[in-house]
C-alpha cells in the first residue's frame, strides 16, 4: 500500500478529506459517482485499506475495492475477533446497484458475519447518495438495523459532490 498521511485518532473530517483525495483518482464517467473509501483499525488508528471508484477491473465501487483489497491482504473480511473496523467513505454506501453487482451495504454487512464484536462496526460518510441512478438509498437504515453505527461528517459536502459528479452532464 502507498504511503498515507498521519491522521490523529478520531479526526473524522481528516479521514474524509483523505478519502476525497482518493475519489479524485476515479475516472469521471456519466454512469458512476467518483467516490473514495478508507478502512481503519479503530484501536490502532491505522489505515488498513483504501479504494476508489473503478480502481479495480469491472464496474467497481470505492467500498467494494477497499473491502476486496483488505480481503486480499488478510484472507477474509471479518477482521480479528473483537476488532472494530471503521469505514470512511465520501458518499453513503449503495444499498442497490443498477448493475448486477452486489451492493456495498451487503458487502459491509458480510464483514459482520462473525457477530457484533468484529467486522465493520462504524461507517462515516461525507454525503448521502444522490437519487440519480437508483431510488432513495435505504443503506443507512439497513446498516443501523444491523448494528453498524452510521455517522455523517459535515463540512465537505460541496467539494465531495463536485468530485463525485465529475463526468456527469450538468
NORBELWO-V145301 format. One record per backbone hydrogen bond with DSSP energy under -1.0 kcal/mol. CO is the residue of the C=O (numbers start at 1). NH is the residue of the N-H. If there is no record, write none. Layout:
co	nh
CO	NH
CO	NH
//
This chain:
co	nh
8	11
10	12
11	15
12	16
13	17
14	18
15	19
16	20
17	21
18	22
19	23
20	24
22	25
23	26
29	32
35	53
36	90
37	51
38	88
39	48
39	49
40	86
41	45
41	46
46	41
49	39
51	37
52	55
58	60
60	54
61	65
62	66
63	67
64	68
65	69
66	70
67	71
68	72
69	73
70	74
71	75
80	83
84	42
85	121
85	122
86	40
87	124
88	38
89	126
94	105
103	107
104	108
105	109
106	110
109	112
110	113
112	115
115	118
119	85
121	149
122	87
123	151
124	89
125	153
127	92
130	132
138	142
139	143
140	144
141	145
142	146
143	148
144	147
149	123
151	125
156	160
157	161
158	162
159	163
160	164
161	165
163	166
164	34
165	168
//
